[in-house]
Amino acid sequence: MAAPPVYEIDPTRFHANPYPDLQRMRAETPIAFVPQLGAILITRRNDIFTQEKRVATFSSHQPGGLMTVLMGENMMRKDGEAHARERKATFPAFSPRTVREVWTAAFRAAAAQVLDDLARLGRCDLVADYAMPVSGEALKAITGLTNMHWREMDRVSQGMIDGIANYAGDPGIEAVCHDCTASVDAHIDARLAELNGRPDTSLLSVQMKAGLPMTSVRANIKLAISGGQNEPRDAIAGTAWALLTHPGQRAQIHEGRATWRDAFEEYARWISPIGMSPRRVARADRVNGFDFEPESRVFFMFGSGNRDEAVFDRPDVFDVTRDCSASLAFGAGPHFCAGAAASRALIAEVALPMLFQRLSGLRLAGDVPFAGWAFRGPLKVPVTWDA
């Protein structure tokens, strides 16, 4: 038996900045058991890209996992036919055509309203005052929970994210997560009668039309909220910060040598708002000389793979001209993010260009702290502009 080597981390330091540890792991122990996380971490990009597709060994089906226990068994926690069936049922809400013909206009209207309210103020926090409401309004439309205020959308998203990353078992975090899932269920219940009579292209409506059981409908709505609010929120504010701190990169966009989408794709590689995806070892296997025992927990470390020196030149540098085709920002296997088209439209076609076009002289007005390793983003981005 050749068990993966042990790599110890300081959880507080890892939460604040995981990159030094991840860089060392890629170099010395690219597959390692981290006792503080209770999981085997796979940190090199090409290993992740290959192993994520081997679902017979690295299964998304995790009956005892935090996401399943707290939010219900959604399609991201299913493999094979079960996953394919639910993904097909949700596709009408996320398809590139629906994004282009339905959601993008809604995104623009929401962003314009938020910018109208902000423009006269002269300063704000891009996380709380811009990215949060823009993401929240977009998610209200896509999910069909138009009866939920965007602040509640952000609250329940963060509460569920904290819950499914609560590997230390903090009971307070778990209690908040339960309160958040109950709120989502109540808002779903309040919309059922209307959508039964007047179906639309929202995620709630298309799942009902496809005949999915309500347990799956509810779980997939919670999945969309947990992944569709905080990641776009953090990517909007984070990409804006990256461009404000790299004026030469921003100039390339204004001069037509790069695009807003280039900036978003590079930020998503560089910072990786979704830094990790968990799996359950479904059968005994050997990978790269190490034995994986059934029921072990494995983390595919997207945030590490996206800074792999063997794949990306100068990976710690933000460069909007970089070829990001090897990025793992949206995953790589059968669970590639269903909302990728919506995220790209919201962030790269709407939120970023409208922000920089509307707020003349936009500039930073304070420190920008970051946190997280499973989910990473700026805690605040204070800015000012010429009001």
Phi, psi and omega in degrees: 000133178235090180286150176302145179294159179269135175232121182269141175234159166266109186304322180294315179293322180295321178294322181287320182202096184281348192295321177299316178295318181295322178296318179293321179296316178303321184282321190249319184221072186296340169236117187209148174270126179251103185299328180294339178252350180063035186211157171269124181261132173251121196244345181270142187302310185291329174295315179298313182301321180284311188285334180297333180277347183270070188290340177295331176263307184259088189272142173279344180287110185226079184304328181262005181288157183300318182297314181294315182296319187270329188240354185094165184275099181269179186292338178287345178254028177227154179237169171060223185296322180299317178292315182299321182297314181286326177295320177297320181294328182272346187305320181302335178278337187246357187299150177306324179294315178297318178301315182292316189268341184239302192284325185299320177297320177295321177299315182297317181297317180294315180296320180298319180295317179297317180293324176300319181288330183274326195307321185283347187282325178086349178199154177191176169258116184298333178290300187283327190260342179237297185297322182295308178292325179297314178295318181297316179294322178297318183288326174303315181294311185295316182287332186096359179272061181289349178274000180259130177293149183297330178294321177290324176301316179292321181297312183290327177297310181296321180296320178288321177300314179298323181295315184281351174256011185276062183289344176277351176074033179294118183295330178294319178295319179297319180297318177297320179299317178299319178297322181290318179294326177295322177296317178300314180300319180295320178290325174298311182304321183289345183255351188299313184298316181296316182287333173295324180276329183224078181295152178220198183264011179290160181299319178298315184291314185291328177291320177297317180297325180284351178081021177293146176297149185297333176298320178288319179303311181296316181296321181287328173296316179295322175300313181298322180289317182295329180258343187261359178251303187287326180292310175300319178305309183291327180287323177297306182293321182291319179293321176300316177299316181300319180288326178290331179267357177229071185301330177295324177292317178297323180297325180297326177291312181296332179271359177083011179268355175206169183239167175299324178295322176303318181295316179296314182297322179289319177298316181297330173287313189292316183256329179057080177307325171257102188268351186203148172226125184273153175219159174250132177286114185272340180207155178298138182202164175236130181229123179053036176088000181247144180270134176247120183269145179306142179075006172290154177262133180235138175246119169278114188269084181304319182296333175279313179303327181285353174240025182288119183296337180284347184244321185244129175288133182046062189293339180275003182257136175277118186217107185290349178268002183291146170280111183260017184297337179270003182295149177255019188303326179252014184090184185219335186258210182296343179262024173310136189308121180293334182266018184300316181296319179294319179297315181296320179293312182300313187277308189274331181264339187239291193297315183288305181299322180293323178299308184287332178285324187276321186260093184293136179071027181303132182205158180289150182227029180163181181288152180236097178278145176243157177204155174107154175229323174284320172226124187232139178188173178285141178279331175200150176225084180289132181222162172223166179203177183274092184286000000 
